[in-house]
Amino acid sequence: MNKTLFFVTILFIGIAFGCGNQGNNNSQQFGPGGFGDRGNFDPEEIAERQVERLTEQLDLSKDQQKQVYDLTIENFENMSKMRGQGGGDFEAMREQMQKAREEQNKKMKTILTDDQWGKYEIFQEEMRARRGQGRPGGFGGQQ
């Protein structure tokens, strides 16, 4: 009887932990305020969140919001294509993505004022630091 009760208790605890963590599996992949669940890569949702964050940080105008939204969608599509074409050569893919980020920054700089650009660079550094917390080398950082 005691063995049965013990196994039922262990089974119950296992089920409770499994249900309690369901949908919480590494959510917030990109850190606090990130893009949400790992499997939830809706480009429009990501772009909307990016625009909201940057509007809050940089006081974007309506025109800037539209341009940042479009740029974020474009960047998401480019990155998705690169991931699909990776073929296992992670170093080459990393270099391609770095070039894409540099190109995105060039475009972003044309959208923002000089003052906003300075704040944007600080914001980007903070986000990089936040992503790197708790991981050797960080996310996309040096290893």
N, C-alpha and C positions, 0 to 999 in steps of 0.2 A: 504494500500500500504506500509506504513512504517513497519507494522508487518511482512509482507511478505519479504520485503527487509532485515529486521533484522534476520529472520529465515534462509534465504538463505545465509546471511553473516556468521552466526554461523555454518551452515552446511558446507560452503566452508572452514572455518577455521578448523573445525574438520577433514575434509578430508585432508587438507594440512598437518596438524600435523600428522595424521595417515600415510600418504605417506612418509613424511619426516623422520619418525622414523622407518619405515619398515626396518627390517634387522639390526637395531641398538639396538635391545632389549637386554640390558645387554651383549653386545658383549664385548670381552676381559674379560671373566669370571675370569681369573686368573691374572688380573692386566695388566699393560702396558707391551707389548711384550709377552702377554700370549698366550694361545692356540686358540684364536679367538672366534667365535660365540659359544654359549652354545651348539647348536645342532651339531656342527662340530667337532666330536671326531674321526677324522681319525688318527689311531695310527701312521701311517707312517709319516704323516704331523707333528704330535706332536713330534715324535722322531727326525725328520729333524731339526725342530726349536730348540729343546733342544741341539742337537749337534752343531748347528750354534752358539747358545748363549754360550755354554761352550767352544767351540773352540776359540771364541773371548775373553772370560774371562780368559781361562786357557792355551791357545796355545796348544791344543791337537794335537798329531801326527795322521797320517792317521789310524794307528792301533787302537789308543785310540778312534778315532771317530767311527770306526766300532763297537768297544766294547760298547761304550756309547749308540749308536743307538740300538744295540741288547738288552741291559739292559733296555732301555726305553720302547721298544716294550714289553718285558717280564713283566715289571712292570705295564704297561697299561693293559695288558691282565689279570694279577692277580687282579688288582683293579676293573676291570670290572666284573670279576667273583664274587668278594666279594660284590659288589653293588647288583648284581643279587640275591645273597643268603642272603641278609640282613634280610629279613622277618620282618622289622619294629623294630628290636632290635638295635637301633642306638649305644648304648654303646658298645655292643659286636662287632659291625661292626667297630667302631672307634678303638677299641683295636686291632682288626685284621689288620686294615690298618696301625696302628702305628707299629706293628711288621713287616709288609711288608716293610714299609719305612726304618726301622732299618736294615732289611736284604739287601735292595737295597743299603743303605749306606755302609754296609760291602763290598759288591761287588764293589761299586764305588771306595772304598779305595784301592782295589787291582788293579784297572785300572790306577789310578792316581799316580803320584810321590808324595813324602811328601810335596814338595812346592805347587804343584797343589792342593793337598788335603786341605791345609790350606786356599788357596784362595777359594776353593769350599765351605768350611764351612762358610766363610764370605759372599760369594754370596748367599748361602741358607738363612742365617740370614737376608740379605737385602731383599730377595724375600718374606720371611715370614712377615717382617715388612711392606712391600709394600702391600701385600694381606690384612693385618689387618687394613689398613688405612680406617677410616670412618665407621668401623663396630665394634659394641661392642663385645669384645672377639675375634675379627678377624676371619679369615677363618681357621677353624680347631684349633683355639687357645683356651685358657682357657676362661671360661665364668663366 
